[in-house]
């Protein structure tokens, strides 16, 4: 299957919207989530609007072809040599974090040349280093994730004989990395591939980039987070759980490792928000994995975790839809997610099944305690349609994901 024919319209539409603006377009996300494929789609889009091929410069720093481009001076010289003198050029720089001081070259190109720039990177630190101050106010970040469930159905083209629920089960098990759709739906084949991505991210984007010396501790903390996704933790709790023998970990070490995982887009953090106090709870958060397929590849297949993994999938979907997401707390009770966006606020409870009446009533009662006009939503795997209860909408999670 040719992955290049598969659109990623959620991201392509953003590139179209920002085309020819003075902003540098920065696409970030975990390795192999489709950033390079998006640039290829963008190249096709530009060609379709009559931009000459010679005006499109595409440099992938993971290619040996550009292995000699180590710093910003070499990068500037390489690009300058290819620019068209009398018309606008479109520059795509893939995995630019490989180039030391890349911001200096990009900043100068924006100032000196008639150029529209698109860059990708697999580490969030791309935009938080000191050098990024050079392009502050001159860029827009487009955060890219692996496939949504809607995209997964398009990429996989699963047979009509499978129910939507069976397709969703495949999504949970095999995950959302785009390249999985080019592999046979064989558990071991996909697990080996995803384990390879996991190892590459850990080695390249965490251990090597941060010069980690205590690799055993780093792997211990990451495995602990993966085993306990969707569980509320403090840094202290993680430190206690991951101390090995007589060797103790410090809170600073744990914080450093957590930041590394987040920067490499392996783990995402949802902080707890105390609704009554109207504040983020200090040092309490849940952690979610970037991909349930990678989770299965690392930990093995566990049907018991289905409810937690569905919560993980809903969390990532809210991020895709540009929500800022917190874990809600109202006194001693929890709301799965508080999702804030410029145009809407949602309180979301995720319940695998509504057959447990006591749990359903408890979650409804918690939502009813929240004042205001915010949208209140319960998501469940149950297909039975239940009317809204006192303004609280109840929706099947698959219907929500396919909206």
SVG drawing of the C-alpha trace seen along z (x, -y; Angstrom):
<svg xmlns="http://www.w3.org/2000/svg" viewBox="-34 -40 64 53">
<polyline fill="none" stroke="black" stroke-width="0.4" points="0.0,0.0 1.4,-3.4 1.1,-5.6 1.7,-8.7 -1.8,-8.6 -3.2,-8.8 -4.2,-12.3 -3.7,-13.8 -6.3,-16.5 -6.3,-17.7 -2.6,-18.8 -2.7,-19.6 -5.5,-22.1 -3.3,-24.0 -0.4,-24.2 -2.8,-25.5 -4.1,-28.2 -0.6,-29.3 0.9,-29.2 2.8,-32.3 2.4,-33.9 5.6,-35.3 5.5,-32.5 7.8,-29.5 5.7,-26.4 7.1,-24.0 5.7,-20.4 6.5,-18.4 5.6,-14.9 7.1,-11.5 9.3,-9.7 7.3,-7.9 4.0,-9.7 3.9,-10.9 5.7,-14.3 7.9,-13.4 4.8,-12.0 3.0,-15.3 5.8,-17.3 5.5,-15.0 1.8,-15.7 2.5,-19.4 5.0,-19.2 2.2,-17.6 -0.2,-20.3 2.3,-23.1 2.9,-21.4 -0.9,-21.2 -1.1,-25.0 1.5,-25.5 4.5,-26.1 7.5,-24.9 9.4,-21.9 12.7,-23.9 11.1,-26.3 10.5,-23.5 13.6,-22.6 13.2,-19.4 16.0,-18.4 15.7,-15.4 18.5,-15.3 18.0,-11.6 19.3,-11.0 23.0,-10.2 22.8,-12.7 22.9,-15.6 25.1,-13.9 27.8,-16.6 25.4,-19.4 26.3,-19.7 25.8,-23.4 23.8,-26.5 26.5,-27.9 26.5,-24.8 22.7,-24.7 22.5,-28.3 25.0,-27.8 23.2,-24.6 19.8,-26.4 21.1,-29.6 22.7,-27.7 19.3,-26.2 17.1,-29.3 15.5,-30.8 16.7,-34.4 13.5,-36.0 10.6,-34.0 9.5,-32.7 11.0,-29.4 9.3,-26.8 11.8,-25.2 11.1,-22.0 13.6,-20.9 12.9,-17.4 14.2,-16.4 16.1,-19.7 17.2,-19.1 20.2,-17.2 21.7,-20.6 23.5,-22.6 22.2,-26.1 19.6,-25.6 17.5,-28.6 20.3,-31.0 20.1,-29.8 16.3,-29.7 16.1,-33.2 18.6,-34.6 16.7,-33.0 13.5,-34.6 15.1,-38.0 17.2,-37.8 15.2,-35.8 11.8,-35.4 11.1,-32.1 8.3,-30.1 9.7,-27.7 8.4,-24.4 10.4,-22.4 9.8,-19.1 11.4,-17.8 11.0,-14.8 11.8,-16.5 9.8,-19.2 13.1,-20.8 13.3,-22.0 11.4,-25.1 12.5,-25.5 16.3,-25.9 18.0,-29.3 18.5,-29.7 14.7,-29.5 14.5,-33.0 15.8,-34.0 12.5,-32.9 10.1,-33.8 7.0,-35.3 8.0,-34.2 6.7,-30.6 3.6,-28.6 3.7,-25.1 1.6,-22.3 1.5,-19.4 1.2,-16.1 0.0,-12.9 -0.2,-9.3 -3.5,-8.4 -6.9,-9.2 -9.4,-6.3 -11.0,-8.0 -7.6,-8.2 -6.9,-4.6 -10.0,-3.3 -8.9,-5.2 -5.4,-3.9 -6.1,-0.3 -9.1,0.3 -10.3,3.1 -12.9,5.5 -16.6,4.9 -17.1,8.2 -15.6,6.6 -17.9,4.6 -16.9,1.1 -16.2,2.5 -13.8,5.1 -12.0,2.4 -11.7,0.3 -10.3,3.4 -7.6,3.5 -6.9,-0.2 -6.4,0.4 -4.2,3.4 -2.1,2.4 -2.1,-1.3 -2.0,-4.4 1.5,-4.7 0.9,-5.2 3.4,-2.7 1.5,0.2 -1.0,0.0 1.7,1.2 2.3,4.3 0.2,7.5 -2.2,7.5 0.0,10.0 0.5,9.4 4.2,10.4 5.2,8.6 3.6,5.3 4.9,5.8 8.5,6.1 8.1,3.0 6.6,0.9 9.3,2.2 11.8,0.9 10.2,-2.6 10.1,-2.6 13.8,-1.6 14.8,-4.2 13.0,-7.0 14.5,-5.9 18.0,-5.7 18.0,-8.6 15.6,-11.1 16.1,-10.5 19.4,-8.7 21.7,-10.2 20.3,-13.7 20.2,-14.1 23.5,-12.2 21.7,-9.9 24.1,-7.9 21.7,-6.0 19.9,-4.1 18.6,-1.4 16.8,-4.0 15.4,-5.8 14.0,-2.6 12.6,-1.7 10.7,-5.0 9.3,-4.8 8.2,-1.2 6.5,-2.2 4.6,-5.0 3.5,-2.7 2.3,-0.1 0.3,-2.8 -1.1,-5.0 -4.2,-6.9 -3.1,-6.7 -2.7,-9.9 0.9,-10.3 3.2,-12.7 6.9,-12.8 7.6,-11.4 5.4,-8.3 7.2,-7.6 10.6,-8.1 9.7,-5.6 8.3,-3.0 11.4,-3.2 14.2,-3.2 16.3,-0.1 17.7,1.8 19.8,-0.4 20.1,-3.1 17.5,-5.9 16.3,-8.3 16.0,-12.0 12.9,-14.0 15.0,-16.1 16.2,-13.0 12.6,-11.8 11.5,-15.3 14.3,-15.4 13.4,-12.0 9.7,-12.9 10.6,-16.0 12.7,-14.0 9.9,-11.5 7.5,-14.4 10.0,-16.2 10.3,-13.0 6.5,-12.7 6.5,-9.2 4.5,-10.2 1.9,-13.0 1.0,-14.6 -2.4,-15.7 -2.2,-17.7 -4.9,-17.6 -7.2,-20.7 -9.0,-21.3 -12.4,-22.8 -13.3,-24.0 -10.0,-25.8 -9.8,-26.8 -6.2,-25.8 -3.8,-23.2 -2.9,-20.7 0.8,-21.0 2.8,-18.0 -0.2,-15.7 -0.7,-14.3 -1.7,-11.4 0.5,-10.1 -0.7,-8.7 1.2,-6.9 1.4,-8.3 0.3,-5.1 -1.6,-2.0 0.2,0.2 3.6,-0.8 2.2,-0.2 1.2,3.4 4.5,4.0 6.4,3.0 4.1,4.7 2.4,7.5 -1.3,7.8 -3.6,7.3 -7.3,7.3 -7.8,6.1 -6.4,2.7 -9.0,2.0 -10.8,-0.7 -7.6,-2.5 -6.5,-2.4 -9.9,-3.8 -9.3,-6.7 -5.8,-7.1 -7.3,-7.3 -10.0,-9.9 -7.2,-12.0 -5.2,-12.0 -8.2,-12.8 -9.0,-15.8 -5.4,-17.0 -5.8,-16.5 -8.8,-18.8 -6.7,-21.5 -8.0,-21.2 -5.9,-21.8 -6.7,-18.8 -6.7,-18.3 -7.8,-15.6 -10.7,-17.1 -11.1,-17.0 -14.0,-18.2 -13.5,-17.6 -12.7,-13.8 -14.4,-13.0 -12.8,-12.8 -13.9,-13.9 -11.9,-12.0 -11.1,-15.1 -11.6,-18.8 -11.0,-20.0 -10.6,-23.7 -10.5,-25.4 -10.9,-29.0 -14.5,-28.3 -15.7,-25.7 -15.1,-23.9 -16.1,-20.3 -16.3,-18.0 -15.9,-14.4 -16.4,-11.2 -15.1,-8.0 -16.9,-4.8 -16.4,-1.5 -19.9,-0.4 -23.0,-1.9 -24.3,1.4 -22.8,0.6 -25.6,-1.7 -23.8,-2.8 -20.8,-3.9 -22.9,-5.7 -24.9,-7.5 -21.7,-8.5 -20.2,-10.0 -23.4,-11.8 -23.6,-13.2 -20.0,-14.5 -20.8,-16.3 -23.9,-17.8 -21.8,-19.4 -20.0,-21.5 -21.6,-24.9 -21.8,-26.9 -22.8,-26.3 -19.9,-24.1 -20.7,-21.0 -21.0,-17.8 -20.4,-14.5 -20.2,-10.8 -18.4,-8.5 -19.0,-4.7 -18.5,-1.7 -22.2,-0.8 -24.1,-1.1 -27.5,-1.5 -28.7,-5.1 -29.5,-6.8 -31.1,-10.3 -29.3,-13.1 -29.7,-13.2 -30.3,-16.7 -28.2,-18.2 -25.5,-15.6 -25.0,-14.0 -24.2,-10.3 -22.4,-9.2 -20.8,-6.1 -17.0,-6.6 -16.7,-5.4 -19.3,-8.0 -17.3,-10.6 -14.0,-9.6 -15.6,-9.6 -17.2,-13.1"/>
</svg>
